[in-house]
Amino acid sequence: MVCQSTRFACYAVSSLLIMLVVSFCDACGEDPSEPIPQPPVADRWPWTPLVRPAVPVQDVAQSLHPVDAFLQARLHQKGLQPAPPSSPRSWLRRIAFGLTGLPPEPEVMERFLDDPSESACRAQIDHLLADQAYGERWGRHWLDLVRYADTRGGALDYTRPHMWRYRDYVVRAFNQDRPYDRFIREQIAGDAYARYGTEGKLGLAFLHQWVPVERDTPQLNRRDFLNDVVGVTGSVFLGVTLSCARCHDHKFDPLPTRDYYRIEAFFAPLQVSVVSLPFGQYEVPSQEPSRWSEQSDQWSKKLDQRKKWQDETLASFKDRLRGRRRLAASGDLKDLVFDVNDAELRAAMNEEILFTAEELKTYRLIRRQTARFANPNLGDYFSAQAYTAKDSQLRYSVATHILSGGNYELREDTVEPGFPSAISGTFEAVDLKGVSGPRRKLLAEWIVSPENPLTARVMVNRIWQYHFGKGLVATSSDFGKNGSQTEHQDLLDWLATEFIESGWSIKHIHRIILTSQVYRQSMNHPERRTCEEIDPQNKLLWVRDAVRLEAEVLRDTVLAVSGRLNRELGGPPFFPEIDDELMRRAPTWWEPSSLADRERRTIYMLQIRSLQMPFIKVFNGPNIDESCPVREVTTATPQVFALFNSRFFRVQSEALAERLVKDVGDDATLQIQLAFQLAFQRYPAEDELASCREFLEKSTTGAGQSSEPGDSEPGEKVPHGTLADLCLVLLNSNEFIFLD
């Protein structure tokens, strides 16, 4: 029971607080009942409207490529000159790796060097853009942004066996040069566009890439999901850090907390799920039905055989344990011995008395094969299902509140869907009247609308980044004040308007960038010291920076050079070969796919969040738990072991040696020349040829490096350096790993 004096005290304190709040509002001249004041439109780039700038004119007699005109205007202001052009060989290597992630074939390089004309350059660009490898290369860039994985991550890391359909969808979109505005619509609201059919719905898996955290409170799970979707939508499509406005107004950019929750309101009714979705005409089952049927049957057969072996093995273990109980039982009780359950078998195994060490090892293997978590060994990879999205039937009653400090328990004002006020200049809600489909459609349409200046600027900057190693805005997912900013706003605006007017064609922007002189620049500048004093970070692009091949490109290139690359497109992921000890630590387990499958491009390799492939990780692969707009480039000792000591590189070096012998016979000079052509797309210099011949011809007493202990008798003459050793050295060189 509460006494009267306590009640009076509470009432008095409450009244006093109310009086203080009212007095404060009066002093500030604020009336809570008045409408919220409208925000001003931001007046600084990149929030300003997108307008095509005039191309600078330096010399009437000299006609420059528009991209070069913008860049050279900036260089001339600083008294700098661009570097001279690189060799035709370097240019062709750049565009081949840049567009397809694979080296040009020796005969292609030979033909181009015979005629490196402007028309031949354009023909090479068109040829590479038409190659299916283009979509695989640029699809990988997009998968970095959306943090693609075949498992959901977190402590449980459940498998998402149908996510490969989204990966293939992305590859197709780039190969088809699907307009970028449609690409965005499909991923945010593909369920709202009937005209896009099944293909459009596959894009909705973009909304399903979030990494769930195990929570005790369902409300927190929902908050995690919405926070993820809003944050990634803002960073990937708009290049802004929306997540920084979730708990408070953005500290650097014109993004108030109200804007964050107005955008969240578009996703408030969103529900993601796995549904049956027939395979489309462009997917593997329709394009290659015989291959699909064969692979599906093989996978089902493998799982059935494994299941049969598991059941029989466990049954034999349980029978032995049950038999032991029968022996211990007396008289008539023998017939009452109950079956052995899994817990009892596990306890008996841990005793290590009744079962041998080998049997215990087998039992533990079965436990790993049948684990509930982080287990990619499912039969669902070939079923016609997909990750899609839809709005709840209660979408009209779902309310979105501003959350104080981002805490779902501290609700403040209710907000309706709306666009960023820095661009729209208003906090007014969008009109939902007459909208029959998901409200996400309105957001998708605004993102690709002329009123939004961010989308095109962000995407052309990403394209530039992937060609040069660094974007004109280095922080490509943060165009805000806290990002890197840029000195090339006019160039970005020109490219962005060109992008939109071309019908949002990504291949059109490729052609513009790749035909510019800045892309052809050499890595060597005759006045490097002077340029570095004025612009040490090369922000004005007076010289070409070296670009290291990414981990996936490096692996694919090794396979291409050795002649073992399997160019098969699409389908469920292959299981790579990986050290069992690493899988135990994850913990997870899988049986490696066939050798032919493991020699497919890396984009088709299983992406499991609890265990990243060591080679990908050591060469700065993406963190697939988060959106990765820019990969780090570091040099670390483990990279040496991954290149020179790995089984993969040794096997591929031997395969390359076999290819050389098969193509040119036993002539050492021809073997060396072809090896250089395949690895570096050039012939060896005289001193390089002499050194390689000496390496191959020199002999020593005792076992060679390629021999196993005991393979040779004492005093026997064996080669000091085998052809496979030479190939391994070439594959470890800087020229192989870096683009000049």
N, C-alpha and C positions, 0 to 999 in steps of 0.2 A: 504494500500500500504506500502511495506517495503522499506525504503530508502537504497541507495547504501552503505552508511557507515555501516549500520547494517549488510548487507549481507557480506561486507568485514570482519567485526569483527567476524562473525560466521565462515567464511571460515578460517580466521587466527587461531581461537581457535581450530577448527577441525584439521587443519594441524599440529598444535603444539601437540595435543593429539596423533595423529598418529606417529609423530616423537618420542614422549616419549615412546610409546608402543614398537616401533621398537628398540629404544635404549636399553630398558629394556630387551627385548628378546635377543639382541646381547650380552648384559652384562652377561646374564645368560647362554649364549651358546645354546639357544633354537631356533628352527626353526619351526614355526607353520605348515609348509608344510611337515615336517618329520612325519613318522608314530609314533603312541603312543608307548612308550617303554613297553615291556612285563613285567608283574609282576612276582615276584618269587613265587614258590610254598611254601605255609606255612609249617613250619617245626615243629609245636607243635600240640599236641593232642588238639582237636579231628579232626584236618584237615589232619592229617597224614594218609597214606594208612592203611587199615584194614588188619592186619595179625594175625593169630591165635597164641597166646603166649603159651609157654610150661607151663604145670601145675606144680606148685612147689611141690617138694618132701621133706617132713619133716622127715619122719621116714619110712625106707624101710619096716619095719614090720607092719606098720599101713597104711591101704589103706583108704584114705579119698575121700569123694565126691569132684569132681573138684571145685565146688563153695566153699566148706569149706577149701580146700587146699589153694586157693588164700587168703581167709580171715584170716585163722590162720597163714599164713606166715607173714602177716602184724601185727597180734597180737603179735607173738613171737618176732618180731623186737622191740616191745615196752615193752616186758616182761609181757604181759597180757595173760590170759586164757579165753576162752569163757564160758558163763554161762552154767550150766547143762541143760539137756533137760526138757521140760515141760511135763505135764501129757498127756496121750493119749486123755483124754477128751478135754483138751485145744487145742491140735493139730487138732482134728476133728472139733471143733467149728471154728477154724481159717480157715480151708480149705472150710468148708461149707459156711461161710459168705463171704470168699474171692472169691470163684468161683461162687456162686449162689446168694449171698445176702440174704439167708434165713437160719434159724437154722436147724440142723439135727433133725429128728423126734426121740422121746424117744426110740422107738424100734431099730432104726438104731444105736443109741449110745450104747444101751445095747449089741447088737451083736458085735460091734467093740471093746468094753471094754473086752468082753470075749476072743477076739483074735486080739490084736493090733500088729500083726506081720507085717513084711515088705511087704509081699504079700498082706495082708489085707489093708495096707495103700495105696498101688498102686491101688488096686481094688476100694477103696473109691474115689481116685482122678479120675480114669476113669469114675466111675459112675456119679460123679458131673459134669465132663466135657461133658458128654452125655446128661445131663439134659437141657431142654429148658430154664430153669432159668439162665443158664450160659450166654447165649447170651443177655438176658435182663440185667444182672448185668454188663457185660463188654461192652455192647452197651451203657449203661449210661455213662461209662467213656469216650467213644469216643464222645458222644454227648456233653459232657462238653468242649472238645477240639474245636469242630467245632461251638460252641455256638448255638446249635439247639433250634429252637422255632417254634411254629405254627403261629406266627404273625411276621411281618417284623420289628416292633419296630419304634422308632422315634416318633414324635408328632402325626402322623396319625395312626400308628400301624395297618395297614391293615392286615386282616387275610390271611394266606397262607394255604388254606384248604387241599392241597394235600401233604403237607410236611410230613405227617405221613408215606407216602410210603418210604421216605428216612430213617426215624427212623426204620421201619420194615426191610428195606434192611440192615441196620447196624446190627440189632439183628440177622438176618439170616446169615450174613457174619461170625460173631463170632461163631454161633452154628455150621456152616458147616466147621469151621476152614479153611475158604477161605485163600489161600496164601496171605500174606500181600503185596507182590509186585503186585498181581492182584488187590487187594483192593485199592491200590494207583492209579493204572492205570485207574480204573473205575471212581474214583472221580475227577481226573484231566482231563482225556480225554476218558471217556467211549464211546463217540460218534465216536471215531476213531477205535474201536475194534468191528467189526461185530460179531466175535465169542462169545462175551459176551452177545449178544442179549439184550432183554428188561431189564434184571437184571443189566447189566452194565450201561445202560443209567440212571437208578435210582440213581446211585452213583453221577451223575453230580449235584445233589442238594447241594452237598458240596460247589459248586461255587455260590450258591444262598442264602447263610446264612447271607450275609452282612446286616448291619443295615443302611438303607438310611437316609440321613439327608436332610431336606427340603431346597433346594437351589433355588435362583433366576436365576442362571447361569447354563445352561446344561453342560458346560464343567466341572464345579465343581462336578456335580453329577457323571460324568464319572470318574473324578479323584478319588473321594471317593471310587467308586467301585473297580478300579484297585489297589488303595492303600491297600484296605482291602484284596483282593484276593492274592496279592503278600505277604503281611505281614503274613497272616494266613498260606499260603503254606509254607513259610519259617519256621515259629515257630512250626507248627504241624508235618511236615514231616522231616525237617532238623534240628530242634532245634536251630535255629539262629534267631537273631532279625534283620531281613532284613529291617524292617521299619526304623531302626535307620540310614540307609544309604540312605534314600530317599532325604534328604535335603543337606547332606554333607557326606564325607567319615566317615565310622563308627569310633567312637572314641577309641574303644578297640579291635575290631576284624578286620581281613584282608578282609574287605568288602567295597571296594570303591563305590562311588555313581554310577559309570559306571556299576558296576555289578548289582546294584538294577534295573536299567532301562533295562539292557540286559535281565534280567529275566522277567521284565514286558512286554518286547516285545513278549514273548510267548503268553501272554494273550491279547495283543493289539487288535486283531480282535474279541475277545470273545463277544458273545451275549448270555444272559440268558433269558429264557422265559418259559411260561407255554404251554405245547403242549399235544395233545391227545397221550396217550401211553397205549396200551392194558395191562390188568393185566397179570402178568406172572404166571407160573405154581406153584411157591412157595408162592404166595401172598394169602391173606385170601379169596378173591372171588373165587379163583380156589380150594383152600384147603377145604373151608367150605362154599359151595354155598348156602345152606339153611340158615345158620346163617347170611350170608351176605345179602341175599334177605330180610330176616325178619327185620334186623336192618335198611336197606335202606328204606323199606316201612314205618317202624315206624317213622323214622326221617322225611320223606316227609309228612306223615300224621300230625305229630306234627307241622311242619311249616305251613301247609295248614290251620290247625285249628287256629293257632295263627294269621295268616294273616286274616282269616275270622273274627275273633273276633275284631281285630284291625280296619278293614274296617267298620264293623257294628258300633262299638263304636264311631269312629270318625264321621261317617255319622250322627249318632244321635245327636252328639254335634253340628255339622254344621247345621242340620235341626232346632235345637232349636234357634241357633243364627239367622238363616235366618227367622224363624217365628217371632222373635222379630223385625226384620227389616220390615216385612210385616205389623205388628201392627202399627209401627211408620209411615209407608207410608200413603199417603192420596188418597182416591178415586181410579181413574183409574191407579195410579202409582203402586198399589200393585202387578200387574202382571209383572212389569218391575224390580222387585227385583232380583239382580244377585246372583249366587251361592257364597258361602263363601269359600275363599281360605285358605290355611294353615297358612299364615301369619296373617290373620284376626282372625282366631281361636286362634292362639297363643296369640295375643294381648288381646283377650277377656278373655282367661284363666288367664292371668297375672293380670287382673282387679279384679278377685276373687269376682265378683258381681253376674253374671248370673249362675255360676257353683259352686257346693258345694266343700268343702275341699276334700271329697272322690273322686269326679269326677276329680278335679285337680290332685290328686295323680295318678289316672288311666291314665290321659292324659300324665303326665310326664313319667310314666312307658312305655307307647307306644312309646314316643319319644326316650327313651333309647333302647327299643327293635329294633327300626328301624334306629338307628344312623348310620351315614356313616362311622365313624372311630371307631377303636377298637371294632368292632362288630363281634364276632365269630359265630353268628347265621346265617350261610349260608347253602344253599342246595347243595353245590359242594363237600362235603366231600366224597361222594360215587361215583363220576364220575371218569372215567378212564382217568385222566390227571396227569401230573407230571411236576416237575421243571427240565428242562434239559438245555443243552448248545450247541452252535454251533459257528463256525467262520463265520464272515461276508463274503459275496460274494466279498467284496472289500478288502479281507485280504492282497492281494499282493500290494495294494497301501496305506495301513495303515502304517504310519511312527511313530517311537518312538524316542522322543528326551530326552536328559538329561535336567532336569528342574532345573534351578538355585534356590536353596532354596526351591525346591518342588513347585514353583509357575508356573502354567501352561502357564502364559503369558511370562515367561522368558526362552525361548527355547535356548538350546545350541546345542551340537553335536547330530547328528542322530546316533542311535545305532541299531544293529541287534541282534536277539536272541542269547544268549550265556550263558554259565554256570559259576558258581563262579570261579574267577581267582585264588583264594587261593588253589583250588583243581586242576583245569585244567592247571594252569600255563600260561594261555594265555588270551588275550582279543579278540582273533579271533572269528568271528561269526560262528555259526553252519551252515552247508550246507543244505539249504532248497530245493535244486534241487531234483526233483523227489518226493517231499512230496505232496501227493494229498489230504490228510486229514488235520485236524487241526495241527498247529505247536505245540500245547500243548502235542501231543503225544511224540515228541522228548524230552520235559522236563520230562514227566512221565517216559520214558525209562531211562533217565539219573539218575533220583532220585533213581531208583531201580537197577542201574547198579553197577558192582564191582568197577568202578572208583570212586564212591561216598561213602566215609566211614561214612557219617553222619547218613543215614536213619536207618540202623540196630542198631547202637549204641543208637540212640534216642528211638527206640521202645522197645528194651529190658530193657532200663532204666525205661520206663513208666510201663512196666509189673512189674518190681521190686517195683516201687513206690506204685502201687496199692495193693501189697501184704504186704508191710512193713510199709506203711504210709508215707514213704519218699524214694525218689530215691537215687541211688548211686551218681547221680548228682541231688542235691535237687531242683535246678531250671530246671525242666525237659524240658522246652521249650527254654532254653537259655544255651547252652553248651559253650558259649563264655567266654572270659576273665572276663567279668563283672558278669558272673553267679557264682554259688557256687563252681565250679570245683569239683574234686573228688580225693580221694586217691586210688581209685580202678579201674584205667584205664585198667589194665591187665584183671581183671575179666569182665569188660564190653566188652572188645575186644573178650574175649573167648566166652561169651554169644552171641555176635553179629555174630561171624563166625559160631557158632553152629546154630544160627537162620537161616542164609542164607543157610547153607548146609543141613538143614532139609527141605528145600523147603519153607522157610518163614512161618513155622508153629508156630503159637502163642501157641497152646496147647502143643507143644513140649517144649517150654520154661517154661510153667507152670509146667510140670512134672519135669523138672530139678530143678527148684527153690523149689517146694513143697516137694521134697524128700531130701533136704539138711538138715544138722544139724542146720545151722543158722536159718532156718525157724522154727525148733522145739524148739529153745532156750526158757528158762524160763525168766520171767520178774524179777526174783530174782537172784542175784549174791552173792556168799559168800564173795567176796572181793570188794564189790561195792565202798567203800570209796577210795580204792587204784585206782581202774579203773577210777573213776570220776576225780581224781586228774590228771591222765595222759591224759584222753580223755573225758572231761566233756560233750561233745555234742554227744558222742557215734558214732562218725564217723567210728570207726573201728568195730562197731557192736559186741561188747562184751556182750551185753544183748539185750533182746527183749523189744522194746518200746510198751507201751499201744496204742491201736488203737480204736478210737471211731467210732461207726457206723455212716455212713452218714445219712442225713435226710431221703432220699428215702428208704434206707435199714431199718431204724428204723420204718418207717411207715409200710413197707411191713412185717416186723417181727411181729409187733403187730397184724396185720391181720392174719398172719400165726398161731401165738400162740392162738388167739381167735377162730381159725377154720373157719374164714369168708373169707379168701383170695380166690379171683376168679382168677384162673390160665389161663384164656382165653388169647390167643395170638393175638397181632396185631390189625390192623384196626384203624379207626379214633379215635381221643382222646376222653376220657370221660370228662364231665364237673364237676369239684369238687364242693362241698358245701363250700361256703365262705360267710363271713359277707357282707350284702348288703351295709353297709356304706363304706366298703373298695372298693366295685365295683363302688360306686358313685364317690369316689375320683379319680379313675383311669383315666377317667370314662369308664365303660363298663357294660355289663349286660349279664347274661346267666341264664338259668334254670338248676339246678343241674340234672345230669343224674340219672337214677334209682339207688337204693341202691346196687344192684348186680354189676352194672358197676362201681360205685364208690369204690367198694372193689377189683378192679383189681390192678395190680402192678403200682407203681407210675410212671414208665417210660411211661405209656400210658395216663397219665393225661395231660390235656390241658396246654401247655407251652405258656403263653401270656406275652410278654415282658413288657407291661405297668402295669402288676399286677402279681407279683410272689406270690405263695401260702405262707401265713404267716409262716406255720410250716417249710417249706423248707427254707425260708429266715432266720428264727431265728436260725436254725441249720446249718448255713454257706453253704447254697446251692450255686450253681454257679451263677455268674453274666452272664446271657445269652445274654448280649449285646456284650461281649468280649469272646475270647478264654480263657478257664479256665483250665490251666494245673495242678494246685495244689489248693485244697480247704483249706481255713483257718479252724482252729479248735480253737474256742473260747468258753469261759464259761461266760454266761451272765444271768442276772436275768430273762428276758423274757422266757428263756428256761424252767424254773420251771413252769411258767404258761402254757406253751405249752404242758407240760407233765402231770402236776397234775390237772390243772383246765380246760383243753380243753374238749369240748363235744365229740370229736373223741375218746380220751382215756377213757372217762367215758363209752361211748357206748361199746367200745371194751372190757373193763373190765367186764361189765355186760355179754357180749357174752362169754367171757372166763369162767365166773362163771357158766353160763348155760351149757357150754361144760363139766365142771368138774362134775356137778350134773348128766348130761346125761351119762357120761362115768363110774363114780364110785359110784353114788348114794349119800346118805346123810351122809356117814361116813366122819367126819371132817379130820381125819388123812389121809385117802386115797385122799381126795380132796387136801390137802396141798402137799402131796407127788407128785401128778400128776401136780399140778401147778408149783412146782419147776422143775420137769422134762421138762415141756413144755417151761418154761421161761429161765431156766439156764442149762438144759440138765444134771441135777444131782439130787440126793435125798437131802432133807434138813438134816442138822446136828440135833442132839438131842435138843440143845438149841434153834435152829431155829424153830423146830417143836413145842416145848413147847410154845414159844412166840406166834406163829401163832394160836395155839389152844386157848391160853388165850385171844388173840385178838378177836377170833370168839365167845368164850363162855361168855365173860364178858358182863354184862348188866348194864344198868343205868336207871334212872327215867327220862322220858321226851322223846322228839322226837329224833331219831337217825340221824346221819349225812346223811343217804341216804333217809330220809323222807322229804317230802315237808311240809312247814308250814301248820298246820291244819290237817295233816294226822293222828295224834294220839291224844287221849284224855289226859288231864292233869293227871299225875300219872300212865299212862299206861306203862308197861314194854315193851321195844323194844330193839333189838340187838344194842350193842354199835358199833360193827364192822361187817359189812356184808361180805359175801364171795366176792362180787364185790369190796368192799373197799380193801380187802386183795390183790386181783388181781391187783388193781390199784397201790398199794404200790410196788408190785413185778415189775411191768412194769416201775416204776420210779427209780429202783435201779441202781447203777453203774454197777453191774454185768450184767445187761440186756443191758446196753448202750455201754459198753466197752468190747473189747476182751482182755483176759489176755494171 
